[in-house]
Amino acid sequence: MAALRRKFGEDYQVVNTSRGTTFSAPVKKKRQRFVEKNGRCNVQHGNLGGETSRYLSDLFTTLVDLKWRWNLLIFILTYTIAWLVMASMWWIIAYIRGDIGNGHDQSYTPCVANVYNFPSAFLFFIETEATIGYGYRYITEKCPEGIILFLFQSLLGSIVDAFLIGCMFIKMSQPKKRAETLMFSQDAVISQRDGKLCLMFRVGNLRNSHMVSAQIRCKLIKSRQTPEGEFLPLDQCELDVGFGTGADQLFLVSPLTICHEINSKSPFFDLSQRSLKSEQFEIVVILEGIVETTGMTCQARTSYTEDEVLWGHRFLPVMSLEDGFFRVDYSQFHSNFEVPTPAYSVKEYEEKSSLPSPAATPHRDRVFSVDCLEAVEGRGGRGGSVSSRLPSKLQRMSSSGKEDLQRKVLRLSSQPAERACSTGDLPLKLQRMGSSPICVGEDQGLQLKSLKVGFEVHGVTRSTGDLHRRSLLHTQMHAPLHTPLSTPTPKRPEDNLPAKLRRMNADR
């Protein structure tokens, strides 16, 4: 199948004759790149008009930038034309002086000896220009115009040699050829490193000679529209690859993985695995440095489009320790493998992190805590406190030292699932204990903590019978822990109360 597609192209279709259905291989549309993978910029300048004269003003750079075939053609034509022109000038001098007709006369002194036709004049120029000096053709002292032409020929020949030979030397030693031995990974990857989502790619140097002061930069090229409505087709945005920390300065001895952290300042802040499939952008990577052997500045470039960025991948290691040296396996330079990576963007992750956690939401269960005292006191301004509904004498009995006693008892007997919300919920004797300073010992505190308060507050205490039952419960609380709690239930609780309390209850 691969051979058929190479022969007929990517549009080759596979036909299933049994069902009569045609299956066409998905043809991926070629992505228009701004910078090719080899670093060549895919930009052509047109309609320059009168600006073409600027190329002639910098003729040396123009010749260096030309392709090799044009350089060789210019090199050959320049020398050929210069030789023909100078040989013609020597032939013209010989023709004007009459040296051509008397060239074989031994008694005649010509301007240039043994120059009697154009081929001999051409040979004389080549011997002079190349300083061969066979000694057969030479200038005589009776030809001043020949001496002047000889000086002009020497100066012109030196200029042409310096220009063309220098151009060819620069062309051959151009740092672009050094960039051929600088490698970039075929794909870029996105995965987590040190708990942060990062865009990574790999660079390497194939030569043993180092790149001095190597520095790497990244540009994101993406079309966008400004708030004013202006459309920017190729907007360039800088990608931070360690400019602030100095990580962009490379010691390129072994392959390095360049990392761009995706954070709130990154253009990929809202990029997720799903949105990556619909995005259209290009990442241009520029590696600059000084060639150690020549001292010339070298620049290598490549680019990654959105389909060359792999989400949830990581590069395979290429370094291994051998016997006394480190070995780099460049066969694994472009290899990568999948790793678990969140599919959402950094922006979505930060938004989820900023939301309050359900565990931090306050629970509405009733718990014994001191905070409830403050809540009850706050509500007392609207509906009155619970203790204000008790008889006046009971209010006076429980008013002194109430707050300190309540806070101490509630701290010792608090449970995470219940809440006492009034002073009337406490036993009467505990309220009376608050009128005098008490000291809760270690054993008493243990007993208070071990006591499971099982009653539930359904309303405000309205009778002294309830107070008496709660006082009995408090007396049982001080009994030993192994003794079972038993409370005899009288037929009429009012009959067991003192006479003074019965009169107070009758008054109500």
N, C-alpha and C positions, 0 to 999 in steps of 0.2 A: 504494500500500500504506500509506503514511504517512497519507494522508487517510482511508482506511478505519479505521485504528486510532484516529485521533482521533475518528472518528464513533462507533465501536462499542466503543472502549476497548482496553486492552492485552491483553485475553483473546481478541481476534479470532484465529480459526484459519483457516489456508490449507488448502483441501481439494483434493487432486489427484484428479480424477475418472477419469483414465486408469488408475491403479493401485488406486484405492480405499483409499489410505493417507492418514491425516490427520496433517498436520504442524502442530504448535502452536508458536507463537513463545514462546521462553522468557520467562516473566513474572518479573521481578525483584521479590522481596518488598521492600516499603517498609521501610526501616530506621527503627526507633524512635530518634529523636534526643533528646538531653538539651538541646541548644541548637540552634535552627534556623540556617540559613545567614544569615538576616537579623539574627541576634543575639537573637531572642526566646527566653526560657527556657521550655521545654515542661514546666512544672510547675504543678499546680493544688493549692490548699490546700482541704481539706474537713474537715467535722466539727470546726469551731472551737469550737462550743458557746458558752460565755460569753465567749470571747475576742474576739467581734466588737465589744465595747465599746471595745477598744483602737483601732479605726479612728476612732471618734467623738472620742477624745481628741486625735487628730492630724487634725482635720478638713481643714485646709488641704492637707496632703500627700495625703489621700484624694481631695479634689477634683481635685488636679493629676494624680494617677495615673489618674483615670477617662478613659474614651474621650471623644472630642469630642462625640458626640451626647448623652451624659449631661451633659457640661459646659454645652452650650447649653441643654438643657432646664432644668437647675438655675438657670442665669442668668436665663432668661425668667420662670420661676415665682417666683423670689425677688423680682424687681422688681414683678411683677404683684400678688403677694400683699401686699407692703409698701404699694403704692399703694392697694389696695382697703381695707386695714385702716386706714391713716391717713385716707383720705377718709371712711370710716365714722365715725371718731372726730370729725371736724369736723362731719359731718352730725348726730351725736348731740348735740353741744354746741348747735348751732343749733336742733335740735328741742326740747331741754329749756328753752332760754331763750325759745322762742316766736318765733324769727326767721323760721321758714318761713311762718307765717301773716301776718306783718307785713312781709314782705320788700319789698313795693311801696309801703309807706307812707313818704312822704318825711320825716315828722316823727318817725319811730321810729329809734332808734340801735341797730342790731344789733351782735352780736359780730364778725361778718365781713360787711362790706358786700357786697351783691349775691349772697349765698348763701341761697337759698330752697328748694333741693331737693338731691337726691343728686348729679346731674350737675354742678351748680354747685359743690358741695363737692369733688368729685373734680377739677374744673378748678383750683380754688383750691390744692389740694395739689400738683398737677403744676407750677403756676406758681411756687409757693414752693420746691419741691424742685429744680427746674431753674433757679431764679433767672431766670426769664424776665421777670416783673414788667411785665405789661401795664398795671397801674395802675387797672384797673376793680374788682378784688376785693382787699380789704386788711383788716387787723385794726384794730379801734378800741380806744381806751384804756379803755373801760368793760367789758372782757372779760378779767379776770385769768386765768381757766382757759384761754382761748385763747392767752395769752402763754406759759403753762407748756407747753402742747401744742406750740407753735411751737418752743420750745427743744428739747424732746425729739425733735421731727421732724428738726431740724437735726443733732443728734448721731447719731441712728439712721441718717439718710441718709448721713452721712460714713463711718460704720463699714461699712455695706453696700457703698458704692461702693469703699472701699479694699479690702475683702475680695474682692469679685467681680472688680473690674477687675484687681487684683493677681494673682488666680488665673488669669485669662484671659491676662495678659501673660506669666506664667511658663509657661503652657501653650504659648503661641505661640513663645516664645524658648527652649524646652527644648533642651538640647544633644543630645538624641536626633536631632533633625533635622540637626544638624551631622554626626552619624555617618553619615548617608546618603551623604555625599560622600567617605567613607573606604572604599577598596576593598580587598578580599582576593581572592586568586586562587581560582578554583573548585576546584583540586586542589592537593595537596601532592605533592612529588616526593622520591625518595630516590636519591642518586647520590654520587659521590666529589667532594670538593673539597679541594684541597691534600693529596691522598693519604689522606684520611679519609672514611669513610662518613658522610653527613649527611642529615638530614631538613630540607627547605627548603620555604618558601612565600613568597608575595610580597604586599606591602602598598603602597598608593599613596594619595595625597591629590589629589583632583580640583580643589580650590580653590587660589587663589594665596595666601590667608591661611594662615599656618603654624599648626601645633599646637605650642604652647610646652610644653617638658618632656615630650615624648612618650615613653612607656615601654610596652613590650610584654611580656606574660607568656603562658605556655602551661601548660595543665593537661591531663593524660592521665586520662580517665575510663574505668575498666575494672573489671569485677567480679573479685573474688578471694576466696580463703578463707585465713584466718589459720592458723598451725600449731595453734592451740587449737580449730579447727573452726568459728570464727565466719565467716559469709558476709557479705561487704560488696558489695552490688549495684552501688553507684556510688562506688567508691573513687577519690579524687582524688590524683594524683601530679604533682609539679612537673617540668616539662621545662626544662632549662637552655638558654636562648637567649642566653647571654652575661652572666649576672648578675655573675659574678666579674670579668669583664674590662671591664664597662661597655658591651658591645655592645647591651644591651637599651635603652639610651638612644638614641633615634632623632632624627636631623635629617631630618624627613620633608618634603623639598622635592621629591624625585623618587622614583619607585618603588624600594623596597628589597627585597632578598631576605633573609629571616630564616632563619638557619641554626642547627640543633640538632645538635651533634656526637654521634654514637652511639659511646659508649665503655663502659667497665666500669661507670660510674655511671649510665648511661642505662637507662630501662626497656626500650628496644629493643635491649639488648645481645645477646640471642639471637634476634633477629628476622631471618629470611631471606626470600628471595623466595617460597619454597614455603610457609613458615609464615604469611606475610602473608595468603594466601588463606583460611586457616582461623581467623585471629584475629578478635576482635570488640572494638573499642575506639573511642573518640572523643577527638579532640584539640580542645580549646576554646582559642581564641586571643582574648586580651583586649588591646585597644589603648587606652591612657588618655593624656589630655593636656589642656591648657588652651586653650580657644578664644581666639585672639588678639584678636578683635573684641569679645567680651563678657566675657572673663575667667572664664568658667564652665568647670568641669571636664566633659570629654566622654569617653564610653566607648563604644567600638565592639567588637562581638563577632561571632565566627563559629565554625564548627566543621568538622572533617574526620573522616569515618568511615573505616573501613579500606578500603572500596571507592573512596574518593577519594584514596588515597595510591598514587601510581604509582612502581613500582620501575624504576630505570634510566632516568629522564627528567631533563631539565634545561630551565629556562625560556629562552625566546627573549629576546634583548636588545631593549629598547624605547627606549634612548637613542641619539640621533644628534646630531652636531655640525653645526649650520647656520651661516649667515653671521652670526656675532656672538652666537649664543645656542645653548642646548641644547634639542632638541626631543624630547618624549616621545610615542611612538605608542601610545596606549592600545588600539588595535585588536589589538595583540599581547600585551596584558597577561596573558591567560590561556593563551597558547600555550606549548607545550613540545614537546620532541623527544627521541628515544631516544638514549642514549649507552651505551657499553660499561661495564657495572657488574658486579662479582662477585655471583653469586647466593647466596652463603653469607653467614652472619651474621658479625659482628665476633668473637663468641665462638669460632666455628669457625676463623676466620682466626688468632686468637691461639693456639689449641690446635695448629694445624698449624705455626705458626712456632716454638713451643716444642719440637717434636719434633727429635731430632738428625738432621742431614742425612746422607744416605748417603756423600757425599764426605768427611765428617769421621770415618767409621768406620775404625779402624786396619786396615791391610792385613796379611795374613799372609805376603806374599812375603818372600823372604830378601834383605836389603839389607846392603851393607857400611856399618856405622855404629858409632859408639862406644857407642851404647846397648846393643849386643849384649854388649859386654864386661861391663857391669854385670849383665846377665841371666845370663851364664855364671858370674859370681862368685857370684850368688845361688843358682844350682843346685849350686855346688860343695859346699855344706854337706850335701846329701843323697847325691849319688852320687860326690863327689870331683871334683876338677878334671881337665881333660883332660891338662894337663901332668904331673900326678902319675903318669900311666901310662907316661911316658917313663923311660928309664934315669936313674939318679940323677945321673950326670955331665952328661947333657944337660939335666936340670932345673937344675943349678947354672949351666950355660952360658947358659940362657935366662931365669934368674930376675932378674938385675940389669938394671934399666932397661927391663924388659918392658912395663910399663904405659905409660910415656911413648912408647916406640917404637910400640906398637900403636895408640895414639890418634892419633899423627901420621900413620902410614901409612894408617890407616882413613879419616881425614878427607880425605886426598889422593886415595885410590883408591875412594871410596864410589860406588856406582851404585844407582839407585832400585829395582832389581828383584832384588838378590841380597844375602845377609847371611853374613858369616863369624862363626861362633859359638864359636870356640876359638882359642887361641894356636897349637895344632898345625896349624891350617889355613894359617898363614903360612909362607913359605919359611924354611929354617934360617938362611941368611945374614942375613936380615932380623932374625931373632931375635938373632943374634950382634951385629948392629949396635946393638941396644938396650943392650948392656953398656957401650958407650962413648958419650959425648955426640956427637951428630951434628947437622949443620945442613943441612937440605934446602934446596937452592938453588932458584932460579926455574926453571932448565932441568930439574933433576931432578924438581921437582914437576910440571912439564909432562909429563915422561915417565911419571911414576907415574899421572897422570890419564889419559893417552892409552892406557895399558895396559888392555886388557880382560881381566879375570880370568875365565877360562873354565872353571876346574875347579869341581867340585861336591863338597861334603863328604859322603861316604857313611858315614863312620865315623871313628874316632880312629886317628891314625897309629900303626902297630904295628911298623914295620920301618925300618931306617936307609936302605933302598933308596928308600923314598918320600921321605925327607928329602933324599937326594942328588938325586933327580929335581927336586925343588922348588928346590934350590939352583942347579941348572943353569938352571932357568927364571928365577931371579932374576938370574943373570949375563947372560942374554940380554936382560933388561929394560933394562940399561944400554947396550946396543948402540944405534947410530943408528937412527932411526925408519924410514929408507928401506931398511935392511938387513933382508932376510927372516929370520925366526926359524927356525932348524933345529936340532933336538935329535937327535943320533944315539942310537939305541936299542941298547944292548949286549945281548949274549945273556944274560949273567948280571950283574945290577947289583952283586952282592956282590963280584965280582972286581975292580971298579974302585975299591972303597973302600980306605982306608988299613988297614994291618994292625991298628992299635989299635981302629978301629971294627969290623973284622971280629971281633976277639976279644970286644968288648962285645956284638956281636950273637949270637955263639955262646954267651956266658954266659946270655943271655935264653932 
